[in-house]
């Protein structure tokens, strides 16, 4: 992809997410929503992405390939935390424990445990996000 195509894709994605947020607000569902926007890797420099000032990109072990920006939004985020930039690290797998916590579930998977599988490797990031 060239840089213009990449920009157009991001613009379209922004429009789609904006429409989804508007719909959630119209249906009075935004107050109970946690919207997580994240990536599993850095951008692809050969596909129009940039990871500047980080070195490397997608499919590389440099910081530009393994670090990615993320944001969380929604009415469920306490007002004191909205609009803040948090400096720290959350692995993409940590969203699982965070969402399970918010849904009132438990991380223990007894079927997996009985089958000899390791426990879920995920940390609940909600206390950090919520500022508690």
C-alpha atoms as one frame of an Amber mdcrd trajectory, in Angstrom:
protein
   0.000   0.000   0.000   1.188   3.485  -0.645   1.033   6.177   2.034  -2.171
   7.731   0.588  -3.964   4.372   0.595  -2.859   3.791   4.181  -4.163   7.232
   5.210  -7.454   6.557   3.428  -7.831   3.224   5.247  -7.210   4.880   8.613
  -9.668   7.675   7.762 -12.342   5.129   6.840 -11.713   3.207  10.048 -12.053
   6.465  12.003 -15.409   7.150  10.334 -16.653   3.632  11.105 -15.594   3.787
  14.767 -17.156   7.260  15.050 -20.438   5.901  13.679 -20.350   3.027  16.154
 -19.757   5.426  19.072 -22.603   7.658  17.879 -24.940   4.634  17.710 -23.967
   3.520  21.221 -24.669   7.029  22.520 -28.032   7.209  20.731 -29.059   3.922
  22.341 -27.817   5.088  25.780 -25.248   2.264  25.817 -22.088   4.378  25.854
 -22.096   4.748  29.656 -21.562   0.968  29.969 -19.024   0.711  27.149 -15.272
   0.157  27.216 -13.913   0.704  23.718 -10.389  -0.657  23.308  -8.426   0.221
  20.222  -5.128  -1.616  19.995  -2.735  -3.344  17.663  -0.845  -6.596  17.954
   2.342  -5.146  16.437   3.947  -2.030  15.034   3.159  -0.647  11.600   4.487
  -2.046   8.337   6.945   0.519   6.902   6.779  -1.146   3.462   2.986  -0.825
   3.555   2.738   2.887   4.314   3.058   2.676   8.108   5.644   4.406  10.242
   6.923   3.654  13.724   9.146   6.712  14.027  11.081   7.297  16.242  11.269
   3.551  16.922  13.489   1.278  14.839  11.965  -1.503  12.756   8.397  -2.493
  11.994   5.904  -5.293  11.655   7.449  -8.796  11.704  10.673  -7.460  13.265
  11.853  -7.776  16.849  12.928  -4.126  17.086  10.751  -1.842  19.204   8.972
  -0.583  16.082   7.713  -4.112  15.456   6.605  -5.071  18.950   5.411  -1.816
  20.512   2.119  -0.291  19.495  -0.076   2.520  20.691  -3.470   1.778  22.174
  -6.303   3.720  23.710  -9.377   3.010  25.751 -12.502   5.128  25.777 -16.084
   4.863  26.885 -18.459   5.932  29.589 -17.264   3.194  31.932 -13.919   4.981
  32.360 -14.086   7.166  35.490 -14.339  10.886  34.675 -11.078  11.540  36.535
  -9.232   9.259  34.099 -10.756  10.434  30.810  -8.362  12.123  28.429  -5.288
  11.054  30.384  -2.201   9.558  28.838  -0.989   6.571  30.835   2.655   5.655
  30.472   3.168   1.950  30.941   2.801  -1.358  29.213  -0.171  -3.608  28.640
   0.240  -6.737  26.570  -2.578  -7.473  24.150  -3.295 -10.668  26.140  -3.964
  -8.531  29.238  -7.170  -7.210  27.707  -8.638 -10.690  28.270  -8.255 -10.555
  32.079  -9.414  -6.939  32.074 -12.617  -7.727  30.177 -13.298 -10.867  32.217
 -12.988  -8.757  35.381 -15.360  -6.078  34.064 -17.878  -8.743  33.051 -17.740
 -10.263  36.543 -16.210 -13.514  35.384 -13.357 -15.642  36.656 -10.072 -16.371
  34.904  -9.905 -19.942  36.134 -10.719 -22.324  33.300 -11.381 -25.634  35.071
 -11.813 -27.580  31.830  -8.398 -26.403  30.615  -6.907 -27.064  34.047  -8.297
 -30.609  34.115  -6.807 -31.158  30.676  -3.376 -30.194  31.970  -3.192 -26.835
  30.234  -1.417 -23.922  31.937  -3.440 -21.183  33.614  -4.508 -18.103  31.676
  -1.548 -15.736  31.254  -3.226 -12.343  31.453  -3.206  -9.438  33.907  -6.176
  -7.264  34.811  -5.253  -3.725  33.701  -8.488  -2.158  34.941  -7.134  -0.800
  38.260  -4.410   1.049  36.337  -6.818   2.353  33.682  -9.448   3.349  36.276
  -6.867   4.989  38.522  -7.603   2.878  41.600
